[in-house]
Amino acid sequence: MNYDEWLKQVPVEIAGDPLWKVEAYRLALFAVDLGWHDVTKLIKDKRTNDLSDQLYRALDSISANISEGYSRGSGKDRARFYEYGLGSGRESRGWYCSSRHVLGEGVAEHRIRFLTQIIRLLLTMVPDQRGSSLHDGSIPCRTDAAGPDSEPPFDPAELPNLLQNIPSSGSRITYHASRLPSQ
């Protein structure tokens, strides 16, 4: 399934919500559906059983925290939940790096790049809400033995093409930041 096909399947109650206008939210929901197929493959390998659970929880947490933050009344509150989503995006990216031996280099690299796009969107959303800047020291996972300069950095203009060529590979568990200890 590609992104355009997936968009046609989104329930009108979700697509009709003002939250749907938030690109990071739409992409995060799509990432969870992609993750469903990836986790199904990972859970079949005993070595990646625990990893599959962690990956799916982290993926699901991205959209859950964006939606929770969007519903908050103050920019500071929204930013806090967007930061939780950002952390879950980075965590998901790490789990995909770890899963590349089972999912395959191509699928893992695609998912890492896709999550990097979501992370970049969140890196602009948080400061917009908070009125400050964030540390952006993210380094994409390398899945080859070449040095960091062997491949050009991810170009956001690639996203539509990436979304068209996504390989397809349950039930969802959602962990909301509201259940985390107050800071």
N, C-alpha and C positions, 0 to 999 in steps of 0.2 A: 504494500500500500504506500502511495506517496502522499505528500501533504495535501494536494488538491483533492484527492479522493477522500482523505480523512476529513477535510473540512465539510464535505457534503454529508457526513455521518454524524456530525456534532448536533446534539439535541437543540432545538430552537430555544429552549429555556436557558441554555448556557450561552449560545451565540447571540441571544437577544439581550443579555445582561450588559450594562455599561462596562463591566470588567473585561468583556471580550475585546474591547478596543486596545487593551494593553498587549502589545506584541509578545512580550516576554511570557505572559500568561498563556497565550495561545500556543506558543512554541513549547512551553513546559508541559502542557497537557498532551501535546503530540509526543513529546519525549517519553512520557509515561506509557503511552500506547506502544511506542517502539520498544520500550523496555520490557513490556509484557512478553514479547516474542523472544527477546534476548534472554530473559530470566528463565523462560521455558526451556531454552537450550542449556543454560548454565546449570539448572537444577538436576539435569540428567547426569551430570558428571559429579561424582561424590566429592571430588576435590574443590568444587566451586559451589557446593550447596549453600554454605553460610554466606559466601560472597553474593550469591543471587538475592538472598533476602535483604542484605544490606544495600545492594544496588537499587532494588525496587523501592525500598523505604526512602532512600535518598532522592530518587527521581520523583516520587510522589510528593515529597516534602517541598519541592520547588514550587509547584503550582499551588499547593495548599497554603504556603506562607505568603505567596503573592496575593492570593485571594483574601486571606486574613488581613494582610497589611492594607490592601485597597479599601477595605471596609472600616478602617480606623479613622478617627476624627482629626487627628493632628499629624502634621508632617513627620514629627519626631517618632510618633508611634508607627506610622507607615514605614518609615525608614528602618526601624528595628526589625520588622517582619521581612522586609525586602532583603535585609542583611542575612536573616536566617535562610531565606531562599538562595541567596548568593553562596552561603556556606554549603548548602545541600547540593548546589550545582557543581561546586568544586569537588565535593565528596563524590558525587556521581561520576565525574570525569576521572577521578582516581580509581574508582571501582572498574570503570571500563578499561583503563590501562591494565589493571590486574587480570581482567577477563579475556584479554586478547588471545591467549593461548587456546581458548575454547571457542570463542566467537569468530576468531580469525582476525588477522591484521587489518584488513580492509574495513570490516564492520566496526571494529573498535576505533580505528582512526576516524571514521565518519562520525561516530557518536561523540567522540572527543571534540571534534571540530564543531559539531552541532551544539553541544553543551557550552562550548566557548562562546558561541554567538549569544546564547541566553545569559551567560555570565557578563558579557560586555554590555548587554542591555541593562542588567541589574546594576552594573557599575556606574551607569549614568542615572538610573532611577533613585538610588540611595542618596547621592549628594543633592539631587534636585529636591528631595523631600527634607533632608536634614539641613541643607544650606552649607555643606562642607564637602571636603573631598575624601576619597577612600584610597588606601594603598592598593595599587594594582600591580602586584608582583607575580601575577599568574604566569606560569610557564607550561605550555602544552606538553603532554606526555609524548615522548619519542618512542615509536615502536620499531625503530631500526637502529642499527649500530652506528649510523653516520653521525657526524657532529651536528650541533644545533643550527648551523648555517647552511646545511645541505638542502633545505627545502624552504621555499618562500613562506612567509607568515600567512595565516588564514586571511583571506580577503572576504569581507562581509558580502560583497557582490556575488560571491559564489553560492550563497545560501539558497536561492531559488533552484539552482541546478542540483545542489546536494539534496534538497527536499524531494526532488523528482526521482532520484535514484536510490531511495532508501530500501535496503533489503528487508523483507518481512521476516521475521524469525518467530486469565484468572481473576482472581479476586484481588482487590487492592486494600492495602493497609495505609491509612493516612495518619501521620503524626503531625499535629499542629503545634506551632511554637507556643500557643497559649497554654500548653501543658508543661512547658519548660519552666524552671524556677525563675521568678522575677529577678530582674537585674537592678 
